[in-house]
Structure formats: structure tokens, C-alpha cells
Amino acid sequence: MRLALALMFFLMPTISSANPVRTDYLTSELLASVTSVAPGSRFEVALKLKHDPHWHTYWLNPGDTGLPTKIKWTLPQGFSAGELEFPAPERIAVGELVNFGYEGEIVLLTTISAPQDLAVGQSIDLIANASWLICLEECIPGKAQLKLTLNAAAQAEASAAAPLIAIARSKLPTRETVAARFAALEGGGYTLELQGAIDAKTQVFPLTTQLLHNAPPQSDPSASMHRFVFKQSDEFETLPASAEFLIVPPGARPYLVKVDTGAPPPPSTGAAPLKAPPLQQGQASLGLLTALALALLGGLILNLMPCVFPVLSLKALSFANLQGGERRAAVIDGLAYTAGVVLSFVALAGVLLALRAAGQAIGWGFQLQTPVINGALAYLFFAMGLSLVGAVSFGSSIMGVGQTLTEGHGARAAFFTGVLACVVASPCTAPFMGSALGYAVTQPAPLALLVFATLGFGLALPMLALSLLPRLSALLPRPGAWMVVFKQVLAFPLFLTAIWLIWVVGRQGSVDSMSWLLIGAVALAFALWLKDVSPGGGLLRVTRASAIATALLVAAACLWAVTGVIAPQAQAQTPGASEAYSAARLQTLRQEKTPVLINMTADWCLTCKVNERLALDSDRFRSVLAQNRVVYMKGDWTHYDAEITKFLAQYGRNGVPLYVYFPASGEPQVLPQVLTPQLIADTLGAAP
Amino acid sequence: MNFLQTAALGAGLLAASTAFASVKVGQPAPDFVLTGADGKSYSLKDFAGKKVVLEWHNPECPFVKKFYSVGEMQRLQTSKTADGVVWLSINSGAAGKQGHFDAAGALSYLGKNKATPTAYLLDGNGQVGKSYGAKTTPHMYVIDPTGKIAYMGAIDSNSSADSDDIKGATNYVTTALSALAAGQAIERSSTQPYGCSVKY
């Protein structure tokens, strides 16, 4: 028996740790990952803190109050210690204040390096003077001197604490370079946008102090880059050049991210700060009349947009129907339609202005930046197409408010057709509209709303003319059997519009969100078809009603599912073709006197896509870029992006596209909204 | 708890919780009227035209003791008030919480520690503390003669509870007051305060 005990004692690995030290409400212990240290090697030393229940110590950034735990090392000659590394903290609320710290048992790690000329057999004393602040409601500063004695040997030998330390190491945050954007919001506050596997349960802790309020940020998962909105710190002094964050995804390893804040360089570096482009003054002097004229023209042109045209052809059709005695009804219809368009534009503009006043950095076309709205519109167009082609019909309709409202006759139908036309037309900033809208948002609200109302009026004008001028409507062909065919033909542009919207949702989300939408569309079609099936007996009636309800619920659920799908990584781009826009990067490039071409685009902007197809996606374009050593930066405004909105505002714009060329030296040039390859070649090739 | 009790509790909480504000450097300092330990009433308006230092205090907080135990805070108070600066120590601790003082307790503390602020003010319901966004003890505010906040934040640059760390630190309050006297801009006008949390 004694022999067995002796053997056990002999074989038991020596645990290299100091006696744990007990202080107020805390037990601290020093542990090493090795018992023997090899020359020139590195090993880990752990500071294990065991808190009494409910007492806590603090993280590197303690939050509103508190002090982080620190270690002052006394090491033998030649040894060096790295930084004290902390695991992910929790938010601890003390009344109105927010701190970042730990309860229970935690392990802080330090990597220690041994010198190459370490003499084997030498005894090594590692002394850690640890200090902390431990609090419940009251705070008690604590400290302990913890000592570890190891020995130097030819080879390192793991200690009994090694597994514990390895587990602790695996929980410590790593440093990652992920795509991240940091921007200030108008009206105060900041946003942090991150790419990666982020969801609503991911926690974000600021490491940089005196920048952000320590309360949990608002989390917006709907964008392709997950967005967190922070308030400004009460102790804010100046914007630092960069900000660091700890990201803690649930069930995964936390990581640290460092992001440029886009703060201007301090004047002492001698670099000339970026001047505000002179175009700003030019835009302000646009004048109200010019803006109104441009708005009217822009509205007229909007009629030709493929998303608007099918909707309006329906209305034109109904005017073709109203001949002779129904003239008066036609006039009322035309006026109601105009009212619908104008009021919708004014309402949308009102929402835009209100949101901007409340501090959101958004621009025109914002309503198409949400996948749900795009999906809902896709449903609408699909259902309308089905109705036109004759697959379903609407008698006493119990669903599809948009259907009956735009399908029927009468002032109410006309009014809601106008509303529909506005909703779909707004994101495509046609030529002429850009400056007018940019002007509008710099003016006081009544003037801004007037510009938008004029835009709406321009859109409504052809329809209004048709309804008011009998001569014009006489130009329309007489009703006949052909009208049924025409009606069916019109279904197809509507289907194409629905496909366009589904494509935008696909770009905003992924193939999965498109699939959800398509499933929902089928469910919707099923519900519409079922509605027309003759009811039969009482029980069948009930069954039919509940089946319709279920199908509609499925369609709605699919729409909801669209928002839940995580967006894919940044779209695969032709290598070397373009960079993602970043204000900080632009600044750097301009300081280096590199010519830059900026393309602000969005997936739902047809003008943008056409320009890209014609002038910006070709081999000729790429060779022009390479020849003139121009850096091509693309800003994707498909979703909300505060940095791009700020850039647009600098040039008096509120929507996309916007093309700006920054030559190596000289003022930036704004290119026209309709691009040709020759224009690009001339602009980029011009002598610097 | 029955409905009436719940409603009463809710109403009480609502009444008790004043909004936690935050002030910014360059903004006018919020006015207040508080009773001092000497029983007199003090208002910020009374000191218009003078430089004012506000010091949030909790006698039992280790960070406050860091300065009082070695006589450092007292030294500052004496030397600055001699220069014509108004030094107001404010206690926003709620009754029953750590460091709360009544008038007698405050006077006794001041006598024992030989502290010489212009006045020691009792903010028992925490309203003044919250209107300034005072988070810690000590939390320092320097108000310029025009009534605007010139400095707010930590008392010095070494955030620790150790009195030995006072010597090597930059005292932000002294720096701010000197800059004001010389008519210069204050370099660090807002710093992260350190100390125990104010026990509202």
C-alpha cells in the first residue's frame, strides 16, 4: 500500500502554481502551462480569478466606471511578458451605468518568452503583481503578489494546468480582418457595419473608450452588412483615427475588429485636407424654377420606365374604354389619378424628410432598399399579371386591395393607380431628376415638397392630358375584341416587372430569399385561383375559406422569411476590376495623387445597370483604366449606406447613379448620368 | 402583489427615476439649488462670473480616499479657493446607500479631514448629479466665469486607487484652471472619469 502511494506521488506531475491568494471577495491564482522552460521558448501564464457570487471585476474597457485588471511582472533577466489577454466580458448594469466585466471564474492569459541563453537547471521565479477593482455595489480595489517557480530544462514539459490553459486560450478573442465600415450618423450617433456570420444575438463591445455609449447598440440585420447603431459617449472628446470592437457571436469564438473611423488627418501631418468640391455651391444656386422644370421633365420621362409603363397602360386602356357619354367620368378619373400620384410623391417625400430630420441617413429610393417591400411589390405585380391574363378574376374581392383598387373603374381606382405608379417609379433616378432632388432636400420642407409634387405632376401629366382632352383620347383606338388580347399582352410586362423585383430581392439577400418569394407567389396564385372555384355545399365553403386563408398565410410567411436569409459575401467581382467605396481609402488615394473613378450604383437602379452594361463592364473600359492607372471604386447603395449617402449629398445628389472622376490633380468632375464608352475614355484619358 | 401595490410601485419608480442627462463641454452648466452642510442654500447662479469646480464626493469610496487620505484634495481646495475659485463638493448618494451624508455627518467629515471647499452640498435625491450625468466619485467639472462647462471628467490621468500614483499623474483640474486663467484653450476638455459609481 505504501509502495503504491509512493509510486503515485512519484508519478504525479508537479503542478507549478503559487498558493492561491484570498483577498476581498476574490481568490486569485497563478498557473503556468509548463513546469520546465526550454531556452528561447514561449509559454502561457494564467491568472485565474474566482469571484464570490455576484461580485465582478472588469474588462480592458471597463465601461462607465471601474478599472481593468492589470499585472506588473517581475521576471528574471531576459524574460519578457506580452499583454494581458481577456476573454469576452458581459454587460453589467449598475443603475443607469453600463460596465463591462466578469463574474464567476475567469482566466486571463499572458504569453511569456524565455531568452535563448537560458541556463539549463536554473530556477525561474515569475512574480505577478496583479491589481484589480472588484465590485458588487461598492467597490474594493484589490491586489495580490503571486509567485510561480519553474525550472529551465532542455525541453519544455507540460504542467497539469496545461489543459485548462489551452481551453482558456481557445476562448480568447482572435484578431480578424473582416469587411467593416464605421460612419457617423447625421443627428448624432455612429454605425458599425460588419460582414460575416452575425445575427441578432451577436454582442458588440467597443474597446475604444470615449467614443461610444456603452449601452447595447441597436442591431439591424436586414442589410447585407449587419449594422449596429451606437449613441455617442457622454465623454466624447474627438474622433480617433480608428476604433476597435470585440464581436461575440453566440456559440462561436469572439474576435476583435479594427476599423477606420474616417476621421480627417490631424493638420500637423502637413497633408492638405480634402476640399469640399465646389459643386456644392453650384447646386445651391440651382434656383427653385429650374428645379421645378427639371422635376417636371423628369416626371414625364418616368412614364417610359419599364416598371411604370405596364401600370399606366392599364389606365390608358380604361380611358380607351370610356368614350362618348363617359367623358366626364374620364375627367374625374384623370384628376383622381393625378391626385394619387402627386399626393403619394408628397407623402413619400414627407417620410423621407421626417426620417432625415430624425437622424437617419437615407436617400430617395429608400423604400426599395428593403427586401420585404420589394417582395410585396413583386407579389402585387404577379397577382395583377395573373388577373390580366385571365387566370383569375376579381368579383367581390376579399384580398389584394391593390388589385381591385387599380383594376376597377372610378375615381378610387384611378387614385390608387397613381399611388402605385409613384411607389414603383421613385427609385429609378432618371436624368434631370438627380439635381432637382438634390436641390429639394437642401431647402426648407415646403419648397422640398413642392419639387416632389411637381415630379409627381410630370409623371401624371400624360394620363391627365388623355382624360382632359377629348381630341387626344380620340386618337386612342376604338374598343373591340382586340382589347381582350391587349389586356392579356399587358400581363407580360407586369410579370417581367415582378421578376425584376424578385431579382433585386435576390441581390439583396440570396438565391434562398428568391426561392422563398417564388414559393410565396405560388401560394398567392393558389389562393387567388381557389377564390374563383365554385363553393358548392356549406362544408366545402368553409374548407375553401380556410384553404384560402392558409395559402395567404404561407405567402405572407414567405415574405417574412425573405428578411431572415443572411446575405452572401460580397459579390464575386472580376479580379482587379473595382474596389468597394470607402471614404478613408478615397482620401488616401487622393493624397497619393492617384486618379480615381467613383461609380455610385444600386441593384434596383436601372439607369445604373444600363450604364454599367454599356460603358463600365467592358474590356475596353478595363484597358482604359489600366492605361491611365485609374483606380475604380464602386459604391453599392442597394441597401442603406451612410457613407455613400454622405458622398452623394456632397455633390447635391439624393439618388443614384452618380459618377465622379477625381483626376490626379485638380477638381473632381461629375460625369453625366448617361455614360458612353467614348465619354469615359475621353475623361480618363485627358491630360492630368 | 395585488394590482394596487403594483400600480403604486410603478408610480413610485416613475417618480423616482429622473432622466440621466449628459452635458457637453461648451454648453451652459445646468443651474441648481442645493442645501449645504452648513444649512445655507447655494445656487450656481450665485457664483456667476467666477470659476467653479464641482467635485462629486463619497467619503467611503476608495478612489476618494486615495486623495483625502494623503491630504491632496484638501491641498487643492485650499490653494484654489485662495485663488478665487469656487469649490463645491457634492454628495449625490441616496439615503441608505454607501457614503450618504446628512448635514451633521458632512460637517464632522470636513472637520476631521480639514477639507475646505467653499461649500459641501447635499444632493440626496440625486437630481443634480443626474442633470450633470455624474457617474463616478470623484467626477470633476470645471465651469468657466461665463457659466459654460470648460472641463469634465477624471481628476487626473492615473486611474488607480493608489495614492502613490498621484505624484506622476497630470491633474486635469489644475491644468484646466490654469488654462482658463491664462485665456488659453484647454487641451483635454473631456476625459473618461474614474472612481466608484455614484450611489443614486
Interface residues (C-beta under 8 A of the other chain):
Chain A: D64 T65 L67 V94 G95 E96 L97 S131 L133 C135 E137 E138 C139 I140 P141 T209 Q210 D234 E235 F236 E237
Chain B: F20 S22 E60 C61 P62 F63 K97 Q98 K130 G133 K135 T136 M152 G153 S159 S160 A161 D162 R188 S189 S190 T191 Q192 P193 Y194 G195 C196 S197 K199 Y200
